């Protein structure tokens, strides 16, 4: 059986990707692909280039600034697992010239580094504690969730091997310990008087159950319906944005309508709508592959209609989602720029 491995990336190629990311004359798609190339490259210079795109590059003050791409850069820094990302992320969190969506993602990324080799948990706790009650609710709630994750990491041994991953993604919360039915999990997610972290844990528990059913090729339509209906969860746009992200991870065609309604809801927080749009890109591509033409068409029309959305982060997410859908339904091997090899 062949296994895909990431090949080393030359210094010249890394520098080229960085130049593309920092070049506002390049298309959004080109910049995003170069950014994700840096995310997956293992060379330490990739971290430096991601940091270069974040530090002192602010919306309306620097031509290279872009909320969507910089929020993705912060996300990438958390997922890479490098302790060297800590000072970069702290710089972003504390810099109020950055958009809140970028600072929120930096806080989530900082918490994702908990338990990684060389990362000082006390340093993370200090910065997250400082902003857990700030005036920006998106950032404050992210810091609150992050502090709960830090407490979890501190409570387990051998954190390097026990940090929960889903498709190589570090989750902001760990699943519940007690067995709950899908209906009970939905009720917990929707219950605004529960702590936000418990609602997050219920979300990731339900996600894992659906993923397990998919792997077993068992029916999961009812579970998917329950999860997608949580896009209207009260009390926290941050939670709803995470639900949209999870729906993109799972890429369930049956959730298309709920995600479209979320994108089309102009009163919803742009952070939630942007995440729903990106989820639709994955789902639309898979719907094409599975010949679910009606669902693919619904997603495509929704995304195309919002290419002129008044919120930049939403319309740019639609651009990227349409490109991702084309990639998934094509024969291209890689979306981002990282060169790969097959080894037996």
N, C-alpha and C positions, 0 to 999 in steps of 0.2 A: 504494500500500500504506500502511495506517495504522500509525503508530508511537506507542507509549504513552510519554508524558512525564509526569514528576512536576511537578505544579503547585506554586507557592509556597504555603507554609502560614502562616497568620496567627499573630501572637503570641498571640492569644487561644486559638486552637486548640492550639498547642504547649503553652501553660500548662494547658489542659484535659487534654491527654494526660498531662502530668506529674502532675497532681493525681490522675488515675485510677491511674497506676502506683503512687503513694505511698499510695493509699487501701486499707487491708486489708479494708474492708467490701465492696469491689467483687469480682466473681467473678474467678477466676484467668484465665479466657478474656478478660474485659474488660481486665484489666491487661496480659495478653500482647499483645493487639491494639494497645493504646495504646503499649506499649513498641516494637513493630515499626514503628509509625507514626513514632516518634522516630528509629528507626534509618534509615529511608529519607528523612526530611525533610532537605533540604540546608541549612537555616538553622543558623547556628552555635549558636543557643540550644538546639537539639535536643541537641547535645553536652553543654551545661551541665546540662540536665535529666537526661540519662543519668548523668552524674557525680554529680548530687545524690542519685540513687537508690542509689549505691554507697558514697560516702564517709560513714563514721561511722554506717552503718545495718547493724546486726549481728543475726544470728539470736539469738532469746531475749532481746535487749536493746532492740529497737525493733519496734513492731507492724507496720511496713511491710516488715520484712526477709523475704526469701524466697529460699532457695538457688537454686531453679530459675530464677526471674525475674532474680535478680542475676547469675547466671552468663550468662544470655542478654544482659543489659545489657553485661557485659564483652565478650562476643563482638561485639555491635553496635559497640562503640567501636573494636575492631580493624578491622572491615569497612568502617567509614565512611572510614578513611584520613586522619583529621585529626590533625595534629601536636599539637593541643591536648589530645588524649586521653592523651598520654604521662604527665603528672603524675598524672592520675586513676588510671591503671592501676598506676603505681608505688605509689601510696598503698594500693591494694587488695592488691597482692602482699606488701607489707611489713607489712600489718595482720593479725596472727595472730588477731584476733577474728573475721575472716571465715572462712566454711567453706572447706575445702581446694578443693572443686569450683569455688568462685568465684575463689579465688586462682590456681588452675591456668588457668582461662579467661582471667584477666587477663594471665597470662604469655604465653599463646598469642597473645592480642590484641596485646600489646606487640611480639612478634616479627613479627606481620602488618603492623605499621606501618613496618618496615624498608624503606628506599628511598623512602618518601613525602617529599614536599617539606617541609622544615623539621624533619625528624626527625634527631636526633643519634645515629648508630649507636653511638658510644662510650658514650653514656648508657644505651642499651638493653643493651649488652654488660656494663656494670658491674652492673646490677641482676640480669640473668639469670645471670651468673657467681656472684653472691652466693648464689643459691638453688639452683644446680644440684646441690648435695650436701646439701640440707636433709633433715630426717627424714621429711617427707611425700613419699613416692615419686611420687605423681601430679604434684606441683608440681616436684619435682626433675627428673623425666623431661621434663616440658614445657619447662623451662628449657634442658635439654640439647638438645632438638630445636630450640628457638628460637635457640640459639647457632650451630647448624649452618646454620640459615636465614640468619642474619646474615652468616656467612662466605660463603654463596652469593651474597647480594645484593652484598657487597663485591667479589666476583670478577667481576661482570658490569658492563658499561657501560650507561648510559641505563636505570637501574633502573625509572624511572617507567613505561616502556613494556614492559619485559620481565618484570615480575612476573607469575607465572602465575596466571591466573584461570580458574575453572570456574563458569559461570553467575553471574558477578559475585562469586565467593567467592575470597578470598585463601587459598591452600593453605599449610599449615605446612611442606610439603616439596615440592621440585620433582621431576619425573619423572626416571627413569634415562636416561642418554645412550645406552647400548648396547641393541640390540634383544634382547628376551627373549621366549620363548614364554609364553603364559598359565600353563602348567604350571610353568615355571621361576620365574615371578613368584610364584606361590602358594608354591612351595618356599622362596623367599627370605623371604616374609612369615612363614612358619611356623618359620623357623630362628632359634632363640633365641640362638645364639652370634654372629649377625650384629649389627652396631650397630643401635640402634633407628632411627636416621635412615635407614639403608639400607633397613630394612624398610618404613619410611614411604614412601620413594621408590618401592619396588616396588609398594606399595599404590596410589599415585597413578598409576603407569604403567599398572597393570591397570585402574584406574577409567577412565582416558582411552581405553584400547583398547575397553572396553565401550561407552562413550559414543559413540565413533566408529562402532562397529558399529550402534548404535541409530540414529544419524543416517543411515546408509546403508541402513537397514531390512534389515540382514543378521542372520543368526542369531547369538545371543550366549548361548544357554542354557548351554553348557558353561563359558564364561567366568564367567557368573553363579554357576554351581554352585561353581566353584573359589573365587571371591571369598567367597561366603557361608559356605563351609566354614572360612574363616579366622577366623570368630568364636570359634573355640576356640584361637587362636594362643597358644602358651605364653609366659610370662615377662613380660608387660606388659598390665595392664588398660588403660593409656592407649592402647596400640595397638588393642586390641579395641574400645574406645570409638570410635576413629577409623574403624575398619572399619564399625561400625554406622552412623556418620554418613555415610560414603560410600555405603552401601547405601540410605540415605534419599535422598541426592542422586540416585542412579540410578533409584530407585523401580521396582525390578524385581519384578513379582508372583511370579516363580519363587523369590525369596529369602524368601518369607513364612514358611515352616516354620522355617528356621534362625533367623530373628529372633524368632519366637514361643518357640522353645526357649530362646533367650537370655533373654528377659523372664521366662520361667517358672523359670529356674535360680536359685534363691534363694541359692546359694553364690557366684554371680557378683557382682562389684563393682557397687554401685548405679549408678555412673557409666556402666558399660557397659549395664546393663539399661535405664536411663532413655533412653539414646541409641537403643537398639533399639526401645523403645516409640515414640519420636517417628518413627523411620523407618517403623514399621508404619502410622502415620497417613497418610503420603504414599502408601504402597503400597496400603493399604486403599481410599483414595479412587480411585486409578487403577484398581484391580481392579473397582470398581463401574462405572466409566466403560466399561471394556472387557468388562463382563458376565461377569467371572470370579467368579461368585457363591460358589463353594466357597472360594476363597482369601480373598475379602473377609470371608466368615463366620468363617473361621479366625482372621483378624486381629482382627475385632471381638470375638469371644469371648475371645481372649487379653487384649485391652485392658480389656474390661469386668470380667474376673475379677480384674484387678490394680488396679482402682479402690480396693480396700481393702488394697493391699499395705502391709506394715509399714514400708517405706521411703518417706518422704514424696516424695522426688524422683522415685521410680518411679510412685507413684500419681498425682501431679500431671502427669507426662509423659503418662500414659494419658488423663487428662482433656483435655489439649491435643491429643493425637493423634486422639482421637475427633472433636473439633471440626474439626480440619484435614481429616479424611476427609470430614466432612459438607460442608465448603466446596468441596473438590475435585470432589465429585460433584453439586454444586449449580450454579446459574447465576450465583452471585455473582462479581463481577469481581475484587475485591481481598480478600485475607484481612485485612491490616492496615488502618489507618485513613487512610493517605495518600491525599488526593484526587488523581485523575489526569485527564488530558485526552488526547484523540486528535488528532494532527496529521497532515495528509497528507504 
